[in-house]
Amino acid sequence: MPFQKGQPRPEGAGRKKGSKNRILGKTVEEILAGGESPLEFLIRTMHNEENDYLMRLDAAKHAAPYMHSKLASIDVNGSLDSTVVIVHDWRGKQQDEGQG
């Protein structure tokens, strides 16, 4: 039965959950068989002091998302009429009470 727009797909149609793309699987195997992953290459490039600074910086920028997770956003709850008090000691170090 050919596909008809607006109709549900037949039972069992499409790629099965968890199945891997054959081409991608071969590519990953070939990369790992080479002995160094792209991430390992970026890290090696970043640490090599003989490389230009900008090349090392670019390698660090590209490797960072795989090494460090991004901070999650947070929701701020509160009313608009809340009072916020910010206290800053301009003298530097604070002393504990009782010390003279």
N, CA, C and O atoms as a GROMACS GRO file, in nm:
protein
  400
    1MET      N    1   0.085  -0.118   0.000
    1MET     CA    2   0.000   0.000   0.000
    1MET      C    3   0.089   0.124   0.000
    1MET      O    4   0.171   0.140   0.090
    2PRO      N    5   0.075   0.213  -0.099
    2PRO     CA    6   0.158   0.333  -0.105
    2PRO      C    7   0.121   0.430   0.007
    2PRO      O    8   0.011   0.424   0.064
    3PHE      N    9   0.216   0.518   0.038
    3PHE     CA   10   0.195   0.618   0.143
    3PHE      C   11   0.085   0.715   0.101
    3PHE      O   12   0.081   0.761  -0.013
    4GLN      N   13  -0.004   0.744   0.193
    4GLN     CA   14  -0.109   0.842   0.168
    4GLN      C   15  -0.099   0.950   0.275
    4GLN      O   16  -0.101   0.922   0.395
    5LYS      N   17  -0.089   1.074   0.229
    5LYS     CA   18  -0.074   1.187   0.320
    5LYS      C   19  -0.192   1.194   0.416
    5LYS      O   20  -0.307   1.182   0.375
    6GLY      N   21  -0.162   1.214   0.544
    6GLY     CA   22  -0.265   1.227   0.647
    6GLY      C   23  -0.309   1.096   0.708
    6GLY      O   24  -0.390   1.095   0.800
    7GLN      N   25  -0.257   0.986   0.658
    7GLN     CA   26  -0.294   0.854   0.710
    7GLN      C   27  -0.181   0.801   0.798
    7GLN      O   28  -0.064   0.831   0.772
    8PRO      N   29  -0.213   0.723   0.900
    8PRO     CA   30  -0.106   0.667   0.983
    8PRO      C   31  -0.022   0.567   0.904
    8PRO      O   32  -0.070   0.504   0.809
    9ARG      N   33   0.103   0.553   0.946
    9ARG     CA   34   0.191   0.456   0.879
    9ARG      C   35   0.149   0.315   0.917
    9ARG      O   36   0.093   0.294   1.024
   10PRO      N   37   0.177   0.219   0.830
   10PRO     CA   38   0.144   0.081   0.863
   10PRO      C   39   0.225   0.032   0.984
   10PRO      O   40   0.334   0.084   1.010
   11GLU      N   41   0.174  -0.063   1.055
   11GLU     CA   42   0.242  -0.122   1.171
   11GLU      C   43   0.379  -0.176   1.130
   11GLU      O   44   0.390  -0.248   1.031
   12GLY      N   45   0.483  -0.142   1.206
   12GLY     CA   46   0.617  -0.193   1.179
   12GLY      C   47   0.692  -0.116   1.073
   12GLY      O   48   0.801  -0.158   1.034
   13ALA      N   49   0.637  -0.006   1.024
   13ALA     CA   50   0.705   0.072   0.920
   13ALA      C   51   0.818   0.155   0.980
   13ALA      O   52   0.812   0.193   1.098
   14GLY      N   53   0.919   0.182   0.902
   14GLY     CA   54   1.028   0.269   0.944
   14GLY      C   55   1.140   0.194   1.013
   14GLY      O   56   1.137   0.072   1.030
   15ARG      N   57   1.240   0.271   1.053
   15ARG     CA   58   1.358   0.215   1.119
   15ARG      C   59   1.323   0.174   1.261
   15ARG      O   60   1.250   0.245   1.330
   16LYS      N   61   1.373   0.061   1.304
   16LYS     CA   62   1.347   0.010   1.439
   16LYS      C   63   1.424   0.095   1.541
   16LYS      O   64   1.533   0.143   1.512
   17LYS      N   65   1.367   0.113   1.659
   17LYS     CA   66   1.433   0.191   1.765
   17LYS      C   67   1.566   0.126   1.800
   17LYS      O   68   1.575   0.004   1.815
   18GLY      N   69   1.668   0.209   1.814
   18GLY     CA   70   1.799   0.161   1.855
   18GLY      C   71   1.884   0.109   1.740
   18GLY      O   72   2.001   0.076   1.761
   19SER      N   73   1.828   0.102   1.619
   19SER     CA   74   1.908   0.053   1.506
   19SER      C   75   2.010   0.158   1.467
   19SER      O   76   1.984   0.278   1.479
   20LYS      N   77   2.126   0.116   1.421
   20LYS     CA   78   2.235   0.208   1.390
   20LYS      C   79   2.245   0.228   1.240
   20LYS      O   80   2.216   0.138   1.161
   21ASN      N   81   2.286   0.345   1.204
   21ASN     CA   82   2.311   0.377   1.065
   21ASN      C   83   2.435   0.301   1.020
   21ASN      O   84   2.540   0.312   1.083
   22ARG      N   85   2.425   0.224   0.913
   22ARG     CA   86   2.538   0.141   0.869
   22ARG      C   87   2.659   0.226   0.832
   22ARG      O   88   2.772   0.191   0.868
   23ILE      N   89   2.637   0.336   0.762
   23ILE     CA   90   2.748   0.419   0.717
   23ILE      C   91   2.817   0.484   0.837
   23ILE      O   92   2.940   0.486   0.844
   24LEU      N   93   2.740   0.538   0.931
   24LEU     CA   94   2.798   0.601   1.049
   24LEU      C   95   2.876   0.500   1.131
   24LEU      O   96   2.985   0.530   1.180
   25GLY      N   97   2.822   0.380   1.147
   25GLY     CA   98   2.892   0.275   1.222
   25GLY      C   99   3.027   0.242   1.161
   25GLY      O  100   3.125   0.224   1.234
   26LYS      N  101   3.033   0.234   1.028
   26LYS     CA  102   3.160   0.206   0.961
   26LYS      C  103   3.256   0.321   0.979
   26LYS      O  104   3.376   0.299   1.000
   27THR      N  105   3.207   0.445   0.971
   27THR     CA  106   3.293   0.562   0.985
   27THR      C  107   3.355   0.567   1.124
   27THR      O  108   3.474   0.593   1.138
   28VAL      N  109   3.276   0.542   1.227
   28VAL     CA  110   3.327   0.542   1.365
   28VAL      C  111   3.432   0.433   1.382
   28VAL      O  112   3.536   0.456   1.443
   29GLU      N  113   3.405   0.316   1.329
   29GLU     CA  114   3.502   0.206   1.338
   29GLU      C  115   3.633   0.243   1.270
   29GLU      O  116   3.740   0.215   1.323
   30GLU      N  117   3.625   0.307   1.153
   30GLU     CA  118   3.745   0.347   1.080
   30GLU      C  119   3.824   0.454   1.156
   30GLU      O  120   3.947   0.451   1.160
   31ILE      N  121   3.752   0.548   1.218
   31ILE     CA  122   3.819   0.653   1.295
   31ILE      C  123   3.892   0.592   1.414
   31ILE      O  124   4.008   0.623   1.439
   32LEU      N  125   3.824   0.505   1.488
   32LEU     CA  126   3.886   0.446   1.605
   32LEU      C  127   3.997   0.350   1.568
   32LEU      O  128   4.091   0.332   1.645
   33ALA      N  129   3.988   0.287   1.450
   33ALA     CA  130   4.096   0.197   1.405
   33ALA      C  131   4.222   0.276   1.374
   33ALA      O  132   4.332   0.221   1.379
   34GLY      N  133   4.207   0.404   1.343
   34GLY     CA  134   4.323   0.489   1.314
   34GLY      C  135   4.404   0.520   1.438
   34GLY      O  136   4.517   0.569   1.427
   35GLY      N  137   4.352   0.492   1.557
   35GLY     CA  138   4.427   0.507   1.680
   35GLY      C  139   4.402   0.637   1.755
   35GLY      O  140   4.440   0.648   1.871
   36GLU      N  141   4.337   0.736   1.692
   36GLU     CA  142   4.316   0.863   1.760
   36GLU      C  143   4.179   0.919   1.719
   36GLU      O  144   4.150   0.931   1.600
   37SER      N  145   4.098   0.951   1.816
   37SER     CA  146   3.966   1.007   1.788
   37SER      C  147   3.982   1.156   1.757
   37SER      O  148   4.086   1.215   1.789
   38PRO      N  149   3.883   1.218   1.696
   38PRO     CA  150   3.891   1.362   1.671
   38PRO      C  151   3.910   1.444   1.798
   38PRO      O  152   3.982   1.544   1.798
   39LEU      N  153   3.846   1.403   1.907
   39LEU     CA  154   3.863   1.474   2.034
   39LEU      C  155   4.007   1.462   2.084
   39LEU      O  156   4.064   1.560   2.132
   40GLU      N  157   4.065   1.344   2.073
   40GLU     CA  158   4.204   1.326   2.114
   40GLU      C  159   4.298   1.413   2.030
   40GLU      O  160   4.394   1.470   2.082
   41PHE      N  161   4.268   1.424   1.900
   41PHE     CA  162   4.347   1.509   1.813
   41PHE      C  163   4.338   1.655   1.857
   41PHE      O  164   4.440   1.724   1.864
   42LEU      N  165   4.216   1.702   1.887
   42LEU     CA  166   4.201   1.841   1.932
   42LEU      C  167   4.276   1.867   2.061
   42LEU      O  168   4.339   1.972   2.077
   43ILE      N  169   4.269   1.774   2.154
   43ILE     CA  170   4.338   1.792   2.282
   43ILE      C  171   4.490   1.791   2.262
   43ILE      O  172   4.561   1.871   2.323
   44ARG      N  173   4.538   1.702   2.176
   44ARG     CA  174   4.682   1.698   2.148
   44ARG      C  175   4.726   1.828   2.082
   44ARG      O  176   4.832   1.881   2.116
   45THR      N  177   4.646   1.880   1.988
   45THR     CA  178   4.678   2.006   1.922
   45THR      C  179   4.679   2.121   2.023
   45THR      O  180   4.765   2.209   2.016
   46MET      N  181   4.585   2.120   2.115
   46MET     CA  182   4.574   2.225   2.216
   46MET      C  183   4.697   2.226   2.308
   46MET      O  184   4.743   2.333   2.348
   47HIS      N  185   4.749   2.110   2.342
   47HIS     CA  186   4.861   2.101   2.436
   47HIS      C  187   4.998   2.118   2.370
   47HIS      O  188   5.097   2.138   2.440
   48ASN      N  189   5.004   2.110   2.238
   48ASN     CA  190   5.132   2.120   2.168
   48ASN      C  191   5.178   2.264   2.162
   48ASN      O  192   5.120   2.345   2.089
   49GLU      N  193   5.280   2.299   2.239
   49GLU     CA  194   5.327   2.437   2.249
   49GLU      C  195   5.399   2.484   2.123
   49GLU      O  196   5.424   2.603   2.108
   50GLU      N  197   5.431   2.392   2.032
   50GLU     CA  198   5.494   2.431   1.906
   50GLU      C  199   5.392   2.489   1.808
   50GLU      O  200   5.429   2.557   1.713
   51ASN      N  201   5.264   2.464   1.831
   51ASN     CA  202   5.158   2.517   1.745
   51ASN      C  203   5.135   2.664   1.774
   51ASN      O  204   5.162   2.712   1.885
   52ASP      N  205   5.086   2.735   1.674
   52ASP     CA  206   5.049   2.876   1.687
   52ASP      C  207   4.943   2.891   1.796
   52ASP      O  208   4.858   2.803   1.813
   53TYR      N  209   4.947   3.002   1.868
   53TYR     CA  210   4.852   3.025   1.977
   53TYR      C  211   4.708   3.020   1.928
   53TYR      O  212   4.623   2.960   1.994
   54LEU      N  213   4.680   3.082   1.813
   54LEU     CA  214   4.543   3.084   1.763
   54LEU      C  215   4.494   2.944   1.725
   54LEU      O  216   4.376   2.914   1.741
   55MET      N  217   4.585   2.859   1.675
   55MET     CA  218   4.547   2.722   1.644
   55MET      C  219   4.513   2.645   1.772
   55MET      O  220   4.417   2.569   1.776
   56ARG      N  221   4.593   2.667   1.875
   56ARG     CA  222   4.568   2.601   2.003
   56ARG      C  223   4.437   2.650   2.064
   56ARG      O  224   4.361   2.571   2.120
   57LEU      N  225   4.411   2.780   2.054
   57LEU     CA  226   4.288   2.837   2.107
   57LEU      C  227   4.167   2.780   2.033
   57LEU      O  228   4.066   2.747   2.096
   58ASP      N  229   4.176   2.769   1.901
   58ASP     CA  230   4.066   2.714   1.822
   58ASP      C  231   4.041   2.568   1.859
   58ASP      O  232   3.926   2.526   1.870
   59ALA      N  233   4.147   2.491   1.878
   59ALA     CA  234   4.131   2.351   1.920
   59ALA      C  235   4.064   2.342   2.056
   59ALA      O  236   3.979   2.256   2.079
   60ALA      N  237   4.102   2.431   2.148
   60ALA     CA  238   4.041   2.432   2.281
   60ALA      C  239   3.893   2.465   2.273
   60ALA      O  240   3.812   2.404   2.343
   61LYS      N  241   3.856   2.563   2.188
   61LYS     CA  242   3.715   2.600   2.173
   61LYS      C  243   3.632   2.485   2.119
   61LYS      O  244   3.518   2.465   2.161
   62HIS      N  245   3.688   2.410   2.026
   62HIS     CA  246   3.614   2.300   1.966
   62HIS      C  247   3.607   2.178   2.059
   62HIS      O  248   3.511   2.101   2.052
   63ALA      N  249   3.705   2.160   2.145
   63ALA     CA  250   3.706   2.045   2.236
   63ALA      C  251   3.625   2.072   2.363
   63ALA      O  252   3.576   1.978   2.426
   64ALA      N  253   3.610   2.198   2.400
   64ALA     CA  254   3.546   2.234   2.527
   64ALA      C  255   3.406   2.176   2.545
   64ALA      O  256   3.377   2.125   2.653
   65PRO      N  257   3.316   2.180   2.445
   65PRO     CA  258   3.182   2.126   2.467
   65PRO      C  259   3.180   1.977   2.500
   65PRO      O  260   3.086   1.928   2.564
   66TYR      N  261   3.283   1.905   2.459
   66TYR     CA  262   3.288   1.761   2.487
   66TYR      C  263   3.350   1.732   2.623
   66TYR      O  264   3.337   1.621   2.675
   67MET      N  265   3.418   1.831   2.681
   67MET     CA  266   3.486   1.812   2.808
   67MET      C  267   3.411   1.874   2.926
   67MET      O  268   3.418   1.824   3.038
   68HIS      N  269   3.340   1.983   2.900
   68HIS     CA  270   3.273   2.057   3.008
   68HIS      C  271   3.127   2.079   2.970
   68HIS      O  272   3.098   2.129   2.861
   69SER      N  273   3.037   2.043   3.058
   69SER     CA  274   2.894   2.062   3.029
   69SER      C  275   2.857   2.208   3.044
   69SER      O  276   2.920   2.283   3.119
   70LYS      N  277   2.753   2.248   2.972
   70LYS     CA  278   2.705   2.386   2.982
   70LYS      C  279   2.623   2.400   3.110
   70LYS      O  280   2.562   2.304   3.156
   71LEU      N  281   2.623   2.519   3.165
   71LEU     CA  282   2.542   2.545   3.284
   71LEU      C  283   2.395   2.548   3.246
   71LEU      O  284   2.358   2.602   3.142
   72ALA      N  285   2.314   2.490   3.329
   72ALA     CA  286   2.170   2.487   3.302
   72ALA      C  287   2.109   2.621   3.339
   72ALA      O  288   2.155   2.689   3.431
   73SER      N  289   2.006   2.659   3.267
   73SER     CA  290   1.937   2.783   3.302
   73SER      C  291   1.847   2.757   3.422
   73SER      O  292   1.803   2.644   3.445
   74ILE      N  293   1.820   2.861   3.496
   74ILE     CA  294   1.734   2.848   3.614
   74ILE      C  295   1.621   2.948   3.604
   74ILE      O  296   1.635   3.053   3.542
   75ASP      N  297   1.510   2.915   3.665
   75ASP     CA  298   1.397   3.006   3.672
   75ASP      C  299   1.408   3.087   3.800
   75ASP      O  300   1.436   3.033   3.906
   76VAL      N  301   1.384   3.217   3.788
   76VAL     CA  302   1.385   3.305   3.904
   76VAL      C  303   1.240   3.328   3.944
   76VAL      O  304   1.160   3.378   3.865
   77ASN      N  305   1.208   3.292   4.066
   77ASN     CA  306   1.072   3.310   4.116
   77ASN      C  307   1.069   3.425   4.216
   77ASN      O  308   1.162   3.440   4.295
   78GLY      N  309   0.967   3.501   4.212
   78GLY     CA  310   0.952   3.612   4.305
   78GLY      C  311   0.863   3.718   4.245
   78GLY      O  312   0.835   3.716   4.125
   79SER      N  313   0.819   3.808   4.327
   79SER     CA  314   0.733   3.914   4.277
   79SER      C  315   0.817   4.035   4.240
   79SER      O  316   0.932   4.048   4.283
   80LEU      N  317   0.760   4.122   4.160
   80LEU     CA  318   0.832   4.241   4.116
   80LEU      C  319   0.846   4.345   4.226
   80LEU      O  320   0.929   4.436   4.216
   81ASP      N  321   0.765   4.334   4.330
   81ASP     CA  322   0.773   4.432   4.437
   81ASP      C  323   0.864   4.388   4.552
   81ASP      O  324   0.863   4.449   4.658
   82SER      N  325   0.942   4.283   4.531
   82SER     CA  326   1.036   4.236   4.634
   82SER      C  327   1.150   4.335   4.647
   82SER      O  328   1.188   4.401   4.550
   83THR      N  329   1.206   4.345   4.766
   83THR     CA  330   1.319   4.434   4.792
   83THR      C  331   1.447   4.353   4.791
   83THR      O  332   1.455   4.246   4.851
   84VAL      N  333   1.546   4.404   4.723
   84VAL     CA  334   1.676   4.339   4.717
   84VAL      C  335   1.776   4.432   4.783
   84VAL      O  336   1.784   4.550   4.748
   85VAL      N  337   1.854   4.380   4.879
   85VAL     CA  338   1.954   4.460   4.948
   85VAL      C  339   2.090   4.401   4.914
   85VAL      O  340   2.115   4.283   4.936
   86ILE      N  341   2.178   4.485   4.860
   86ILE     CA  342   2.314   4.443   4.827
   86ILE      C  343   2.408   4.514   4.922
   86ILE      O  344   2.407   4.637   4.929
   87VAL      N  345   2.489   4.438   4.995
   87VAL     CA  346   2.581   4.495   5.092
   87VAL      C  347   2.723   4.464   5.046
   87VAL      O  348   2.755   4.348   5.017
   88HIS      N  349   2.806   4.564   5.040
   88HIS     CA  350   2.946   4.544   5.002
   88HIS      C  351   3.035   4.620   5.100
   88HIS      O  352   3.011   4.737   5.129
   89ASP      N  353   3.136   4.554   5.150
   89ASP     CA  354   3.230   4.617   5.243
   89ASP      C  355   3.345   4.677   5.162
   89ASP      O  356   3.428   4.604   5.108
   90TRP      N  357   3.350   4.809   5.153
   90TRP     CA  358   3.451   4.876   5.074
   90TRP      C  359   3.586   4.885   5.144
   90TRP      O  360   3.684   4.926   5.083
   91ARG      N  361   3.591   4.845   5.272
   91ARG     CA  362   3.717   4.854   5.346
   91ARG      C  363   3.807   4.736   5.320
   91ARG      O  364   3.925   4.741   5.354
   92GLY      N  365   3.757   4.633   5.261
   92GLY     CA  366   3.841   4.515   5.238
   92GLY      C  367   3.796   4.402   5.327
   92GLY      O  368   3.681   4.358   5.320
   93LYS      N  369   3.887   4.353   5.410
   93LYS     CA  370   3.858   4.240   5.496
   93LYS      C  371   3.764   4.278   5.610
   93LYS      O  372   3.775   4.386   5.668
   94GLN      N  373   3.673   4.189   5.639
   94GLN     CA  374   3.583   4.213   5.751
   94GLN      C  375   3.642   4.148   5.876
   94GLN      O  376   3.709   4.045   5.868
   95GLN      N  377   3.615   4.210   5.991
   95GLN     CA  378   3.660   4.154   6.118
   95GLN      C  379   3.542   4.090   6.188
   95GLN      O  380   3.429   4.139   6.178
   96ASP      N  381   3.569   3.981   6.260
   96ASP     CA  382   3.464   3.918   6.340
   96ASP      C  383   3.429   4.010   6.456
   96ASP      O  384   3.513   4.085   6.505
   97GLU      N  385   3.302   4.003   6.498
   97GLU     CA  386   3.260   4.082   6.612
   97GLU      C  387   3.339   4.040   6.735
   97GLU      O  388   3.366   3.921   6.753
   98GLY      N  389   3.374   4.132   6.817
   98GLY     CA  390   3.448   4.100   6.940
   98GLY      C  391   3.597   4.118   6.923
   98GLY      O  392   3.670   4.123   7.023
   99GLN      N  393   3.646   4.130   6.800
   99GLN     CA  394   3.787   4.155   6.781
   99GLN      C  395   3.807   4.305   6.767
   99GLN      O  396   3.723   4.373   6.708
  100GLY      N  397   3.912   4.356   6.818
  100GLY     CA  398   3.930   4.500   6.821
  100GLY      C  399   4.044   4.541   6.747
  100GLY      O  400   4.074   4.660   6.740
   0.00000   0.00000   0.00000
